[in-house]
Each structure stands twice: as C-alpha cells, then as structure tokens.
Amino acid sequence: MTKTSDTNPSSGTDDMLVDFGDQLIPASTKQQRVNDVFRSVASSYDVMNDVMSLGIHRLWKDQLMNMITPEPHQQLIDLAGGTGDISARFLKRGGKAAVICDINTSMMMAGRDRSDLQHFGKSVQWLTGDASALPLVDCSADIVTISFGLRNVTDRDAALREALRILKPGGRFYCLEFSHIRNRPLSAMYSMWSEILPGMGALIANDAESYRYLVESIKRFPDQETLAAMMGMAGFARVRHRDLSGGIAAIHCGWKAS
C-alpha cells in the first residue's frame, strides 16, 4: 500500500504566503509550525477536543460514521488521523481495516496507547505521511477521511487531489471540519466562547498559544460553499455537505467516479 516518493510538498510554494491562524507566513514554514503546535498539545488533545466543542465533537463524529456506514470489506485511510479517534469508530462500526496517516508522530504515539485500538490488532496501521504528498499507492482505499485536519495542511488543494488519487473508483471522501455558522446570534455566542479557549488551553494543557492558533485557524478556514468548490476542482463528483450544530462544523462528501 505504501510507496516511495521523492515529492517535495513545498516545492514551488516556498515564496507563497499562507494562513497560520491570523498570520500570513511563508508556505515553507507552516508545516513546521503546525507540527510544533500538535507536538505541544498531543497528550491533552482528546481532552481539549471535549473542552473546545463542549463534547459535541463526539456527536459530529457519530454523524460522520452514520454517513459512511462502514462495511466489512472496506479499507479506511484517515488523513491527519492523529490519535485514531475516527479509525476506532470506523472499526467498531464494522469496517475491515484502517490506516491512520499523520505527519505528526507525537499525535500518533499518543494514540497508540488507546486500548480500543489495540483490540483490533493488525487491522490498524500507523503511517507517517504528509496529506499533500502521501506515501500511498493509487486506489488504496474504499473510504478516505480527514477530520479537523484540513485547515492545518499547507496546500489544501494538493491534499484534496491526493485524497482522490488514493481512493478506489467509486470510493468516497469525507471531510469533517469546523466551518462557518449561518445564524448571527449563534455566531456571536460562539465567538465569545472562542475568546476564552486559549485561557482554558493554558489551564488544561499549559499552552495558551497553541489553542489560540487552533481558534484562529477555524476563523480562516474556507466556508462551506468554497470548500465544496475546491473539492469539485480537485476532481470529486457528487460533492455535497451537511451542516452540524448550525454550521459550527460541517461534513463534506465527494465520490471518485468509476
């Protein structure tokens, strides 16, 4: 399933400016800075997900699994898979096997201690890889997911093209990500909540700056229609999206044509 690649994901993009939270920085420096963020929060990441979403991220992930409806023959590749939360759900729902692919080894090391994943033995694989230049062969997966990870990728268009490449014909791609709220009162309340999250990060993870970046990265991420258009440009067919909790998050889905 893996391949040897000499692709440099930052090639040709080093002089471009990309978002890093509220900052614009050279594209060549973003991945290292994102790596530093997730290396810092790895041990408390799952706890902070509960704090940042008031636990609702669990319901969003359940909605994702309801859309996927895992089947016993299906192979999942979970990009930016981190501690393996999506893969664990996929296997528990009856999927055949899962590859957890993440560029950050600290996040994956935190996930390797999960007893619910250890239960599945060789059905789980851990792979270090950049979502924008994956060390995976073409047509490797029935399902490809990325959850709360696309906004941290330097070249999102390349990551979408890579997701399409590794899908089998007829396979499906799902992106679960924080998105843009449609309702103004809800948006105002969520903005107030977001303002206190760095302080909570300081209390729980002793790291306010990393959580300030995570909050800012949500604000800078493309809205629902823009992301759907990006998926269409990458080659996905039948692109659609579903808002969750009024647009606090959204699930985008696209198919690889047979």
TASULUR-V936179 format. One record per backbone hydrogen bond with DSSP energy under -1.0 kcal/mol. CO is the residue of the C=O (numbers start at 1). NH is the residue of the N-H. E is the energy in kcal/mol with one decimal. If there is no record, write none. Layout:
# TASULUR-V936179
co->CO nh->NH e->E
co->CO nh->NH e->E
This chain:
# TASULUR-V936179
co->1 nh->137 e->-3.2
co->8 nh->11 e->-1.9
co->10 nh->13 e->-2.4
co->13 nh->16 e->-1.7
co->16 nh->27 e->-2.9
co->18 nh->25 e->-2.7
co->20 nh->23 e->-1.9
co->23 nh->20 e->-2.7
co->25 nh->18 e->-2.9
co->26 nh->29 e->-2.0
co->29 nh->33 e->-1.6
co->30 nh->34 e->-2.9
co->31 nh->35 e->-2.8
co->32 nh->36 e->-2.1
co->33 nh->37 e->-1.8
co->34 nh->38 e->-2.4
co->35 nh->39 e->-2.4
co->36 nh->40 e->-1.7
co->37 nh->41 e->-1.6
co->38 nh->42 e->-1.0
co->41 nh->44 e->-1.3
co->44 nh->48 e->-2.6
co->45 nh->49 e->-2.0
co->46 nh->50 e->-1.4
co->47 nh->51 e->-1.7
co->48 nh->52 e->-3.5
co->49 nh->53 e->-1.8
co->50 nh->55 e->-1.5
co->53 nh->56 e->-1.8
co->55 nh->58 e->-1.4
co->56 nh->60 e->-2.0
co->57 nh->61 e->-2.3
co->58 nh->62 e->-1.8
co->59 nh->63 e->-2.2
co->60 nh->64 e->-2.1
co->61 nh->65 e->-2.2
co->62 nh->66 e->-2.2
co->63 nh->67 e->-1.8
co->64 nh->68 e->-2.2
co->65 nh->69 e->-3.0
co->71 nh->74 e->-2.1
co->74 nh->96 e->-1.6
co->74 nh->97 e->-1.4
co->75 nh->142 e->-1.8
co->75 nh->143 e->-2.0
co->76 nh->99 e->-2.4
co->77 nh->145 e->-2.0
co->78 nh->101 e->-2.4
co->81 nh->84 e->-2.6
co->84 nh->88 e->-2.5
co->85 nh->89 e->-1.7
co->86 nh->90 e->-2.5
co->87 nh->91 e->-2.5
co->88 nh->92 e->-2.2
co->89 nh->93 e->-1.7
co->90 nh->95 e->-2.3
co->91 nh->94 e->-1.4
co->97 nh->76 e->-2.6
co->98 nh->125 e->-2.2
co->99 nh->78 e->-2.9
co->100 nh->127 e->-2.8
co->101 nh->80 e->-1.1
co->101 nh->81 e->-2.2
co->102 nh->129 e->-1.1
co->104 nh->108 e->-1.5
co->105 nh->109 e->-2.6
co->106 nh->110 e->-1.7
co->107 nh->111 e->-1.4
co->108 nh->112 e->-1.7
co->111 nh->114 e->-2.0
co->114 nh->118 e->-2.0
co->115 nh->119 e->-1.4
co->117 nh->120 e->-1.5
co->118 nh->121 e->-1.4
co->120 nh->123 e->-2.3
co->121 nh->124 e->-1.6
co->123 nh->98 e->-2.9
co->125 nh->100 e->-3.2
co->127 nh->102 e->-2.0
co->130 nh->133 e->-1.9
co->134 nh->136 e->-1.3
co->135 nh->3 e->-1.3
co->141 nh->168 e->-2.9
co->142 nh->172 e->-1.9
co->143 nh->77 e->-2.2
co->144 nh->174 e->-2.5
co->145 nh->79 e->-3.1
co->146 nh->176 e->-1.9
co->149 nh->152 e->-1.5
co->150 nh->153 e->-1.4
co->155 nh->159 e->-1.8
co->156 nh->160 e->-2.2
co->157 nh->161 e->-2.1
co->158 nh->162 e->-2.3
co->159 nh->163 e->-2.3
co->160 nh->164 e->-2.0
co->161 nh->165 e->-2.2
co->162 nh->166 e->-2.1
co->165 nh->139 e->-2.3
co->166 nh->140 e->-2.0
co->166 nh->141 e->-2.4
co->168 nh->171 e->-2.8
co->171 nh->256 e->-2.4
co->172 nh->144 e->-2.2
co->173 nh->254 e->-2.0
co->174 nh->146 e->-1.7
co->175 nh->252 e->-2.6
co->176 nh->148 e->-3.5
co->177 nh->250 e->-2.3
co->183 nh->187 e->-2.6
co->184 nh->188 e->-2.5
co->185 nh->189 e->-2.1
co->186 nh->190 e->-2.5
co->187 nh->191 e->-2.2
co->188 nh->192 e->-1.8
co->189 nh->193 e->-2.1
co->190 nh->194 e->-2.6
co->191 nh->195 e->-1.5
co->196 nh->200 e->-1.7
co->197 nh->201 e->-2.6
co->198 nh->202 e->-1.8
co->199 nh->203 e->-1.6
co->200 nh->204 e->-2.8
co->201 nh->205 e->-2.3
co->201 nh->207 e->-1.5
co->208 nh->212 e->-1.9
co->209 nh->213 e->-2.2
co->210 nh->214 e->-2.0
co->211 nh->215 e->-2.0
co->212 nh->216 e->-2.4
co->213 nh->217 e->-2.9
co->214 nh->218 e->-1.2
co->215 nh->219 e->-1.4
co->216 nh->220 e->-1.6
co->223 nh->227 e->-2.5
co->224 nh->228 e->-2.1
co->225 nh->229 e->-2.1
co->226 nh->230 e->-2.2
co->227 nh->231 e->-2.2
co->228 nh->232 e->-2.0
co->229 nh->233 e->-2.3
co->230 nh->234 e->-1.6
co->231 nh->236 e->-2.2
co->237 nh->255 e->-2.9
co->240 nh->253 e->-2.9
co->242 nh->251 e->-2.4
co->244 nh->247 e->-1.0
co->244 nh->249 e->-1.8
co->246 nh->182 e->-1.8
co->248 nh->179 e->-2.4
co->249 nh->244 e->-2.9
co->250 nh->177 e->-2.2
co->251 nh->242 e->-2.3
co->252 nh->175 e->-2.7
co->253 nh->240 e->-2.3
co->254 nh->173 e->-2.9
co->255 nh->237 e->-2.9
co->256 nh->170 e->-2.9
